[in-house]
Amino acid sequence: MNQNKLILIGGVAAVAFLILTQVFYTVREDQQSLVLRFGEPVRTENAYGVEEDAGLKLKVPVFENVTHYDRKNLVLDLKAQPVLASDQERLLVDAFIRYRITDVQAFYESFETRRRAENQLSGVLDSLIRDVLGSVESQEIISGQRVDLMNAIESRANARAEEGEFGLVIEDVRIKRADLPQENAERVFDRMAADRQEQSAEKRGEGERSQLTIKATADKEVEILLANARRDSEIIRGEGDQKRNAIYAEAYNKDPEFFAFYRSMQAYEKGLVGSTTYVLSPDSDFLGYLDNQGGNRR
């Protein structure tokens, strides 16, 4: 009898547990759940973009079931694919994206499962990567700034997702690597080196032309400054000579005899020095003051 009671109690407990599992379900903090009634979406629990509402939830047994989706960012690693750049060089591009489900109901109606969504997204992103990278040269993809290219892919992918009502948003697009096939790498790198050398030679030529222009301008300015300085010095010298002659003339007019005596003394001071020998006539004007001890000129 006791054994039958235990079996009955166990059966009741099992049924109760089964009912509870059909009535209650749990939504984690990193999940958002879509409740389906006969396969049709009726409500979303802990949806992205609203206040967090995770925890224990209720549903109608048998009539309703629940599908869980991630609330956090998801990563989709795209397969490496060949891309033909605008200069007809073939590259092998490896990229990945980060995306987030923002509308669970639209996501379910478009894809139903994450696997189907990522399969379709892979096709869309592969096409966009070929279109965007195919519009620029291989050199820009390999060694240039890729940020603008990745932003362009992201923008076009989000436009496609919004147009198709995918219920998701592309958060980020990243190109992990973009390599040339081995057989083309050396040739392309040689061409890139030649382009850099050509640009370097052009820059050096511009620098040399600028140097010559600056030097010629400086030399011209120096010549102008020197010419102006010489002109000003000649003017000042002429004005000084004019003033000196005026002073001499004024002094001569006041006492011609003294002026003649002063000029003779200056001539003696400069001329009668050293061992230089002069041969002069006794009646030479140069010796006029030396011949007369009275001081008057002969």
Secondary structure by P-SEA (a helix, b strand, c coil): caaaaaaaaaaaaaaaaaaaaacbbbbcccbbbbbbcccccccccccccccccccbbbbbcccbbbbbbbccbbbbbbcbbbbbccccbbbbbbbbbbbbbccaaaaaaacccaaaaaaaaaaaaaaaaaaaaaaccccccccccaaaaaaaaaaaaaaaaaaaccccccccccccccccccccaaaaaaaaaaaaaaaaaaaaaaaaaaaaaaaaaaaaaaaaaaaaaaaaaaaaaaaaaaaaaaaaaaaaaacaaaaaaaaaaaaaaacccccbbbbbcccccccccccccccccc
